[in-house]
Every structure is written in C-alpha cells, then in structure tokens.
C-alpha cells in the first residue's frame, strides 16, 4: 500500500466519522428543539383561559358586587350631601373615602379582566381560580366596609338631624330664632 492509499483510507475514515458526528448532532438538535416545542406549547397553553375559569361563578358575583358598591356609594353620598347635617369638610372627607373605595373597586375589575383574558398571564387554571377567589374576598370586604361606613354615617346624620330639631324646638318654645349649622 502506498502512502496515497493510506491517506485516502484515513480521509475516508474521517469523512465517515464526520457524517456520524453530524447525524448525531442533528438528532440531539431535533430532540432538544422538540423538547423546546413541547415546553413552548405548554407555556402558550397557560396563556389560554379555560371557559370553566372564565365562567366561574365568583366572576359574575364580583361584577355584581362591584356594581352594587358603585350604586350604594353614589346614592349614599348624594343623600349625605343633601342632608344638611354635614359641613363642607365632612362632605369632602366622605368624598375621599368614596373615591378611594371606587379606585380599589376599579382595580379589582382590572385584575379580574387580566385573569380571565387570554394571552395576558401565564398561569394554570388552578392559579387563575385562586386569584379570582382572592379578588372575590377583596370585593366582599369592600362591600362590607361600604355598608358599615354608610350605616355609621347615617346614624350620625340622624343624630345631628334630631339635635337640630331639638334646638329649633327649644328656640320655638322660648321664641328664639336660631340658625342651626351642620
């Protein structure tokens, strides 16, 4: 065998080795890309929202409670403003309380929309349901706070109204014309 034949044999072995390494590399690459594709499909599915989650009973309750909060705070604030038993500073304070409650209410609705809108968050159905449960609890707390606040403010308004009537009644008895201030 000549040197040239020996070199050709080595070259042939190297070429066979390169093909083997190349096909092995391609197989590893295909597997890893397939694995990535599987992960990518999984992650993209987390962006989807299951209709069961979207139609979860508490979702409707949250929306209903938020509407109730807005209706009740607007009606109460109007009633307190028109009652004549609170001064301007007190009305401003009531307005700030209601504004804060309204802002938190809007945040709850934004959070709910984020959780039930596809393509916004990557999370499982269980995680979405847990978030909806948390939003529901927050909404319930807000509604309870609003009703307690309105109740206490109504009692204060009624007490002041009675006091004003008492002062006016005493003034009538003694013939004193008194202007009662809120």
ROSE-199156 format. One record per residue (C-alpha): residue number from 1; x, y, z. Coordinates in pm, whole numbers, plus 50000, padded with zeros to 5 digits. Layout:
% ROSE-199156
<site nr="NUM" px="X" py="Y" pz="Z"/>
...
% end
This chain:
% ROSE-199156
<site nr="1" px="50000" py="50000" pz="50000"/>
<site nr="2" px="50124" py="50331" pz="49906"/>
<site nr="3" px="50118" py="50640" pz="50113"/>
<site nr="4" px="49848" py="50783" pz="49892"/>
<site nr="5" px="49620" py="50485" pz="49951"/>
<site nr="6" px="49683" py="50508" pz="50324"/>
<site nr="7" px="49596" py="50877" pz="50324"/>
<site nr="8" px="49280" py="50805" pz="50122"/>
<site nr="9" px="49179" py="50544" pz="50382"/>
<site nr="10" px="49235" py="50794" pz="50666"/>
<site nr="11" px="49036" py="51056" pz="50475"/>
<site nr="12" px="48753" py="50806" pz="50422"/>
<site nr="13" px="48751" py="50722" pz="50795"/>
<site nr="14" px="48746" py="51092" pz="50881"/>
<site nr="15" px="48458" py="51151" pz="50641"/>
<site nr="16" px="48260" py="50861" pz="50792"/>
<site nr="17" px="48332" py="50995" pz="51142"/>
<site nr="18" px="48220" py="51343" pz="51041"/>
<site nr="19" px="47892" py="51203" pz="50900"/>
<site nr="20" px="47835" py="51008" pz="51220"/>
<site nr="21" px="47902" py="51312" pz="51441"/>
<site nr="22" px="47692" py="51534" pz="51215"/>
<site nr="23" px="47393" py="51297" pz="51219"/>
<site nr="24" px="47429" py="51256" pz="51597"/>
<site nr="25" px="47441" py="51633" pz="51642"/>
<site nr="26" px="47133" py="51671" pz="51421"/>
<site nr="27" px="46949" py="51406" pz="51627"/>
<site nr="28" px="47036" py="51584" pz="51951"/>
<site nr="29" px="46932" py="51916" pz="51800"/>
<site nr="30" px="46600" py="51772" pz="51680"/>
<site nr="31" px="46528" py="51625" pz="52022"/>
<site nr="32" px="46612" py="51949" pz="52202"/>
<site nr="33" px="46401" py="52154" pz="51959"/>
<site nr="34" px="46120" py="51905" pz="52001"/>
<site nr="35" px="46152" py="51939" pz="52376"/>
<site nr="36" px="46151" py="52316" pz="52341"/>
<site nr="37" px="45844" py="52289" pz="52120"/>
<site nr="38" px="45672" py="52083" pz="52389"/>
<site nr="39" px="45759" py="52347" pz="52651"/>
<site nr="40" px="45653" py="52625" pz="52416"/>
<site nr="41" px="45315" py="52456" pz="52358"/>
<site nr="42" px="45275" py="52414" pz="52735"/>
<site nr="43" px="45361" py="52778" pz="52805"/>
<site nr="44" px="45133" py="52903" pz="52528"/>
<site nr="45" px="44850" py="52692" pz="52667"/>
<site nr="46" px="44898" py="52868" pz="53000"/>
<site nr="47" px="44814" py="53192" pz="52818"/>
<site nr="48" px="44476" py="53047" pz="52720"/>
<site nr="49" px="44182" py="53076" pz="52956"/>
<site nr="50" px="43968" py="52773" pz="53009"/>
<site nr="51" px="43595" py="52855" pz="52965"/>
<site nr="52" px="43535" py="52692" pz="53304"/>
<site nr="53" px="43761" py="52957" pz="53459"/>
<site nr="54" px="43608" py="53240" pz="53257"/>
<site nr="55" px="43256" py="53131" pz="53356"/>
<site nr="56" px="43347" py="53065" pz="53720"/>
<site nr="57" px="43054" py="53155" pz="53947"/>
<site nr="58" px="43255" py="53406" pz="54150"/>
<site nr="59" px="43343" py="53602" pz="53835"/>
<site nr="60" px="42978" py="53704" pz="53797"/>
<site nr="61" px="42946" py="53767" pz="54170"/>
<site nr="62" px="43247" py="54001" pz="54162"/>
<site nr="63" px="43099" py="54204" pz="53879"/>
<site nr="64" px="42760" py="54219" pz="54055"/>
<site nr="65" px="42920" py="54327" pz="54382"/>
<site nr="66" px="43120" py="54598" pz="54208"/>
<site nr="67" px="42800" py="54736" pz="54055"/>
<site nr="68" px="42635" py="54727" pz="54397"/>
<site nr="69" px="42929" py="54913" pz="54552"/>
<site nr="70" px="42907" py="55190" pz="54293"/>
<site nr="71" px="42528" py="55219" pz="54320"/>
<site nr="72" px="42528" py="55223" pz="54702"/>
<site nr="73" px="42814" py="55468" pz="54741"/>
<site nr="74" px="42665" py="55712" pz="54487"/>
<site nr="75" px="42320" py="55702" pz="54647"/>
<site nr="76" px="42461" py="55739" pz="55000"/>
<site nr="77" px="42697" py="56021" pz="54907"/>
<site nr="78" px="42415" py="56212" pz="54740"/>
<site nr="79" px="42191" py="56157" pz="55045"/>
<site nr="80" px="42462" py="56275" pz="55287"/>
<site nr="81" px="42543" py="56582" pz="55074"/>
<site nr="82" px="42178" py="56682" pz="55064"/>
<site nr="83" px="42100" py="56601" pz="55429"/>
<site nr="84" px="42231" py="56935" pz="55555"/>
<site nr="85" px="42383" py="56768" pz="55859"/>
<site nr="86" px="42746" py="56769" pz="55743"/>
<site nr="87" px="42974" py="57066" pz="55684"/>
<site nr="88" px="43193" py="57113" pz="55376"/>
<site nr="89" px="43500" py="56948" pz="55534"/>
<site nr="90" px="43298" py="56645" pz="55634"/>
<site nr="91" px="43145" py="56616" pz="55287"/>
<site nr="92" px="43497" py="56639" pz="55140"/>
<site nr="93" px="43609" py="56360" pz="55375"/>
<site nr="94" px="43315" py="56142" pz="55269"/>
<site nr="95" px="43407" py="56211" pz="54906"/>
<site nr="96" px="43766" py="56099" pz="54965"/>
<site nr="97" px="43651" py="55777" pz="55132"/>
<site nr="98" px="43416" py="55700" pz="54843"/>
<site nr="99" px="43681" py="55792" pz="54583"/>
<site nr="100" px="43932" py="55555" pz="54746"/>
<site nr="101" px="43673" py="55278" pz="54758"/>
<site nr="102" px="43584" py="55340" pz="54393"/>
<site nr="103" px="43953" py="55329" pz="54289"/>
<site nr="104" px="44002" py="54997" pz="54468"/>
<site nr="105" px="43685" py="54870" pz="54306"/>
<site nr="106" px="43821" py="54956" pz="53961"/>
<site nr="107" px="44148" py="54782" pz="54046"/>
<site nr="108" px="43954" py="54465" pz="54132"/>
<site nr="109" px="43780" py="54478" pz="53794"/>
<site nr="110" px="44112" py="54536" pz="53616"/>
<site nr="111" px="44266" py="54240" pz="53800"/>
<site nr="112" px="43967" py="54022" pz="53713"/>
<site nr="113" px="43987" py="54119" pz="53347"/>
<site nr="114" px="44358" py="54036" pz="53346"/>
<site nr="115" px="44296" py="53691" pz="53493"/>
<site nr="116" px="44012" py="53594" pz="53258"/>
<site nr="117" px="44155" py="53743" pz="52936"/>
<site nr="118" px="44355" py="53505" pz="52719"/>
<site nr="119" px="44712" py="53599" pz="52634"/>
<site nr="120" px="44766" py="53820" pz="52939"/>
<site nr="121" px="44904" py="53592" pz="53209"/>
<site nr="122" px="45079" py="53257" pz="53202"/>
<site nr="123" px="44916" py="53054" pz="53474"/>
<site nr="124" px="44730" py="52732" pz="53531"/>
<site nr="125" px="44354" py="52709" pz="53576"/>
<site nr="126" px="44410" py="52646" pz="53946"/>
<site nr="127" px="44619" py="52963" pz="53981"/>
<site nr="128" px="44355" py="53163" pz="53794"/>
<site nr="129" px="44079" py="53031" pz="54021"/>
<site nr="130" px="44285" py="53118" pz="54330"/>
<site nr="131" px="44329" py="53474" pz="54203"/>
<site nr="132" px="43958" py="53505" pz="54131"/>
<site nr="133" px="43884" py="53378" pz="54482"/>
<site nr="134" px="44116" py="53645" pz="54624"/>
<site nr="135" px="43952" py="53918" pz="54418"/>
<site nr="136" px="43611" py="53795" pz="54536"/>
<site nr="137" px="43718" py="53813" pz="54901"/>
<site nr="138" px="43850" py="54166" pz="54846"/>
<site nr="139" px="43523" py="54269" pz="54687"/>
<site nr="140" px="43327" py="54122" pz="54977"/>
<site nr="141" px="43546" py="54318" pz="55220"/>
<site nr="142" px="43486" py="54638" pz="55024"/>
<site nr="143" px="43112" py="54586" pz="55021"/>
<site nr="144" px="43106" py="54511" pz="55395"/>
<site nr="145" px="43317" py="54823" pz="55463"/>
<site nr="146" px="43089" py="55039" pz="55248"/>
<site nr="147" px="42775" py="54917" pz="55422"/>
<site nr="148" px="42926" py="54965" pz="55767"/>
<site nr="149" px="43056" py="55312" pz="55674"/>
<site nr="150" px="42718" py="55412" pz="55531"/>
<site nr="151" px="42537" py="55277" pz="55834"/>
<site nr="152" px="42757" py="55467" pz="56079"/>
<site nr="153" px="42734" py="55785" pz="55872"/>
<site nr="154" px="42354" py="55750" pz="55853"/>
<site nr="155" px="42335" py="55716" pz="56232"/>
<site nr="156" px="42549" py="56028" pz="56273"/>
<site nr="157" px="42333" py="56217" pz="56023"/>
<site nr="158" px="42013" py="56110" pz="56202"/>
<site nr="159" px="42156" py="56213" pz="56540"/>
<site nr="160" px="42252" py="56554" pz="56406"/>
<site nr="161" px="41912" py="56595" pz="56245"/>
<site nr="162" px="41739" py="56518" pz="56579"/>
<site nr="163" px="41971" py="56759" pz="56762"/>
<site nr="164" px="41894" py="57033" pz="56509"/>
<site nr="165" px="41522" py="56970" pz="56551"/>
<site nr="166" px="41561" py="56979" pz="56930"/>
<site nr="167" px="41747" py="57310" pz="56912"/>
<site nr="168" px="41483" py="57456" pz="56680"/>
<site nr="169" px="41203" py="57322" pz="56904"/>
<site nr="170" px="41359" py="57478" pz="57214"/>
<site nr="171" px="41407" py="57802" pz="57021"/>
<site nr="172" px="41038" py="57799" pz="56924"/>
<site nr="173" px="40935" py="57741" pz="57285"/>
<site nr="174" px="41140" py="58038" pz="57408"/>
<site nr="175" px="41081" py="58248" pz="57100"/>
<site nr="176" px="41444" py="58244" pz="56999"/>
<site nr="177" px="41510" py="58230" pz="56629"/>
<site nr="178" px="41825" py="58017" pz="56600"/>
<site nr="179" px="42009" py="57924" pz="56287"/>
<site nr="180" px="42135" py="57570" pz="56320"/>
<site nr="181" px="42458" py="57486" pz="56146"/>
<site nr="182" px="42553" py="57146" pz="56008"/>
% end
